[in-house]
Amino acid sequence: MHHEMSFADRMSTVEFDVGDRPHITVDTEVCRSCTTRACVPACPAKLFVPTDDGGILFNYEQCFECGTCYQLCNSAGAITWTYPDGGHGVVFRKG
């Protein structure tokens, strides 16, 4: 019998080799003028958190590197996205 892994079990096999340099930076000053906040619901890792002062709190350490936030952002300059330094970033393992 073939057993399908749950999403939670599959995600528990994901590892992050976090680099010292953030591969995504968010300019919270630009975010304050955003009206859509499309990055918040779009991020599969839920890494974009609105702050009480209208900005966005972002933590790159658990990023899946999918690029969705960068593609959806409608505020020029709010998100700067680059690949992590060599050898760092997300590591998916088939479990």
Backbone bond lengths (Angstrom), bond angles and torsions (degrees), N, CA, C in turn:
res aa  C-N    CA-C-N  psi(-1)  N-CA   C-N-CA  omega(-1)  CA-C   N-CA-C  phi
1 M - - - 1.455 - - 1.534 109.32 -
2 H 1.323 116.42 129.63 1.458 122.24 -179.18 1.517 109.39 -86.40
3 H 1.322 116.32 128.50 1.460 121.39 -178.99 1.520 109.69 -106.13
4 E 1.321 117.35 120.97 1.457 122.04 175.73 1.517 109.09 -80.71
5 M 1.321 115.83 133.06 1.464 119.77 176.22 1.519 109.86 -75.65
6 S 1.316 115.67 142.76 1.462 119.36 174.09 1.523 108.39 -72.07
7 F 1.318 116.01 161.72 1.459 120.27 178.73 1.527 109.82 -59.58
8 A 1.316 117.58 -43.08 1.472 121.55 -179.59 1.524 111.00 -61.53
9 D 1.336 117.07 -42.87 1.465 120.08 178.55 1.531 110.82 -65.33
10 R 1.317 116.18 -40.58 1.463 120.04 179.84 1.533 110.10 -65.05
11 M 1.318 116.92 -42.20 1.458 120.32 -179.56 1.526 111.77 -68.06
12 S 1.314 117.22 -24.29 1.467 119.54 179.02 1.528 111.18 -69.86
13 T 1.337 117.51 -13.40 1.464 120.81 177.74 1.525 112.14 -90.95
14 V 1.339 117.69 -5.53 1.453 121.73 -179.52 1.527 108.99 -78.63
15 E 1.319 116.03 135.01 1.455 121.20 177.52 1.526 109.09 -119.09
16 F 1.314 115.45 152.61 1.455 121.46 178.07 1.519 108.99 -124.72
17 D 1.323 116.61 121.59 1.455 122.04 173.64 1.527 104.79 -101.96
18 V 1.317 115.76 90.38 1.455 121.87 -169.74 1.525 110.65 -75.73
19 G 1.319 115.30 126.12 1.457 121.00 176.44 1.522 110.79 -83.14
20 D 1.308 116.57 162.09 1.461 121.24 179.10 1.523 112.05 -71.12
21 R 1.331 116.29 -29.51 1.467 120.98 -178.64 1.527 109.87 -94.61
22 P 1.335 117.44 122.30 1.474 118.93 175.96 1.523 110.49 -61.12
23 H 1.323 117.83 131.30 1.471 120.37 177.96 1.523 111.52 -87.25
24 I 1.318 116.50 -12.43 1.458 121.78 173.31 1.523 107.20 -130.51
25 T 1.325 115.67 131.28 1.456 119.98 172.36 1.516 108.46 -124.27
26 V 1.310 115.42 146.86 1.458 122.16 -177.95 1.521 108.27 -121.42
27 D 1.324 116.45 125.50 1.461 121.95 177.85 1.523 107.76 -89.11
28 T 1.319 115.53 96.93 1.461 120.41 -173.87 1.524 112.54 -63.12
29 E 1.337 117.28 -23.99 1.474 119.19 176.56 1.524 110.51 -66.13
30 V 1.324 117.41 -40.68 1.465 121.15 176.58 1.530 109.44 -66.39
31 C 1.330 116.44 -38.70 1.466 121.14 -178.28 1.533 112.70 -62.30
32 R 1.312 116.76 -28.81 1.476 120.08 -178.34 1.531 111.93 -60.35
33 S 1.331 117.85 -28.04 1.464 120.56 -179.39 1.531 112.24 -91.79
34 C 1.323 117.67 0.23 1.465 121.42 -178.36 1.520 110.63 -72.92
35 T 1.324 115.72 138.88 1.462 120.42 179.18 1.524 112.89 -105.69
36 T 1.341 117.93 -14.40 1.466 119.38 -175.35 1.525 113.66 -101.86
37 R 1.333 117.45 -35.37 1.469 122.01 -176.04 1.531 111.08 50.48
38 A 1.326 115.44 41.56 1.465 121.60 -177.18 1.524 112.39 -61.55
39 C 1.324 117.24 -26.41 1.463 120.78 -178.31 1.530 112.27 -66.10
40 V 1.337 117.17 -30.77 1.471 120.15 -174.27 1.529 111.95 -62.96
41 P 1.336 119.84 -56.17 1.472 118.63 179.73 1.530 113.26 -77.31
42 A 1.344 117.58 -20.37 1.471 120.33 -174.54 1.520 113.45 -78.13
43 C 1.308 118.53 -27.61 1.467 121.17 -174.96 1.527 110.41 -71.06
44 P 1.339 118.19 117.89 1.468 119.80 -177.90 1.531 112.71 -67.80
45 A 1.329 117.13 -20.81 1.469 120.18 179.14 1.527 111.96 -94.96
46 K 1.341 116.76 -0.39 1.475 122.60 178.68 1.528 111.75 57.09
47 L 1.340 116.59 47.40 1.453 121.15 -175.73 1.520 114.62 -94.33
48 F 1.324 117.88 -7.83 1.463 121.64 179.06 1.527 108.87 -101.85
49 V 1.336 116.28 119.43 1.459 121.18 -177.21 1.521 109.10 -124.36
50 P 1.341 116.84 120.47 1.472 119.31 177.67 1.530 110.12 -64.85
51 T 1.330 116.55 141.47 1.457 121.39 176.87 1.520 109.88 -103.14
52 D 1.318 115.98 161.66 1.469 121.21 -177.55 1.520 112.67 -62.31
53 D 1.334 116.92 -25.34 1.468 120.02 -177.76 1.531 112.72 -91.92
54 G 1.349 117.02 10.70 1.456 120.67 175.18 1.517 115.14 94.05
55 G 1.311 117.46 -1.43 1.452 121.05 179.09 1.517 111.65 -90.50
56 I 1.312 114.93 -168.50 1.469 122.46 178.84 1.525 108.27 -130.02
57 L 1.314 116.02 131.26 1.456 121.56 172.12 1.522 107.21 -96.49
58 F 1.334 116.63 128.35 1.457 120.76 -177.66 1.521 109.76 -132.39
59 N 1.329 116.52 134.45 1.465 122.41 176.04 1.524 108.41 -121.29
60 Y 1.319 117.11 118.02 1.463 121.47 -174.98 1.525 113.78 -80.45
61 E 1.322 118.09 -13.23 1.457 121.18 -169.22 1.534 114.81 -61.14
62 Q 1.314 118.81 -30.42 1.468 121.87 -178.59 1.533 112.27 -108.78
63 C 1.310 116.81 23.89 1.465 122.51 -176.06 1.530 111.29 -72.83
64 F 1.333 116.13 137.24 1.470 122.47 177.46 1.531 111.97 -84.10
65 E 1.333 117.36 -7.01 1.470 122.87 179.48 1.523 113.03 63.46
66 C 1.314 117.06 34.13 1.469 120.17 -177.64 1.523 112.62 -80.62
67 G 1.342 117.93 -23.55 1.458 121.47 178.87 1.512 115.18 82.55
68 T 1.318 118.25 3.47 1.468 121.19 -178.04 1.519 111.61 -59.35
69 C 1.328 117.43 -44.04 1.464 120.57 -178.26 1.526 110.83 -59.60
70 Y 1.311 115.85 -43.03 1.462 121.11 -178.21 1.527 110.97 -65.40
71 Q 1.330 116.86 -38.63 1.466 121.43 -179.72 1.530 111.95 -70.78
72 L 1.328 117.02 -35.57 1.465 120.74 -175.35 1.520 114.67 -86.11
73 C 1.317 117.18 -23.84 1.458 120.48 -173.64 1.519 110.60 -61.22
74 N 1.344 115.39 126.99 1.467 119.47 -178.52 1.532 111.80 -103.73
75 S 1.318 117.67 8.22 1.465 121.80 179.27 1.520 108.83 -109.58
76 A 1.317 116.24 106.41 1.459 121.08 -176.25 1.528 110.88 -55.22
77 G 1.305 115.72 127.85 1.448 120.94 176.59 1.517 115.87 87.81
78 A 1.326 117.66 -3.41 1.464 119.67 -177.92 1.522 111.30 -70.81
79 I 1.338 117.08 -40.58 1.466 121.32 -177.70 1.523 109.62 -118.33
80 T 1.307 115.63 127.32 1.459 121.71 173.31 1.522 106.42 -110.68
81 W 1.331 117.14 120.53 1.473 123.04 -173.27 1.512 109.77 -122.73
82 T 1.331 115.91 126.55 1.455 121.99 173.18 1.514 107.47 -136.80
83 Y 1.316 116.96 166.47 1.463 119.01 174.90 1.520 109.52 -73.07
84 P 1.337 117.86 148.74 1.461 119.49 175.02 1.528 110.25 -62.08
85 D 1.332 115.45 157.08 1.459 119.84 176.18 1.518 109.15 -57.94
86 G 1.335 117.10 150.61 1.458 122.84 -177.22 1.519 113.63 -48.27
87 G 1.324 115.62 132.62 1.456 121.14 178.35 1.512 114.64 86.64
88 H 1.335 117.45 -5.39 1.462 120.61 -179.75 1.523 110.13 -112.37
89 G 1.326 115.76 166.29 1.455 121.42 175.78 1.525 111.49 117.00
90 V 1.316 114.30 -160.66 1.456 121.29 -175.32 1.536 109.91 -82.27
91 V 1.344 115.39 143.42 1.459 121.71 177.25 1.531 107.39 -127.47
92 F 1.335 116.40 112.19 1.461 120.99 178.48 1.519 108.78 -90.97
93 R 1.313 116.37 133.50 1.455 121.20 177.58 1.517 108.71 -123.26
94 K 1.308 116.75 133.01 1.456 120.07 177.95 1.520 107.76 -77.68
95 G 1.330 115.64 123.31 1.467 119.61 -174.89 1.493 112.43 -106.61
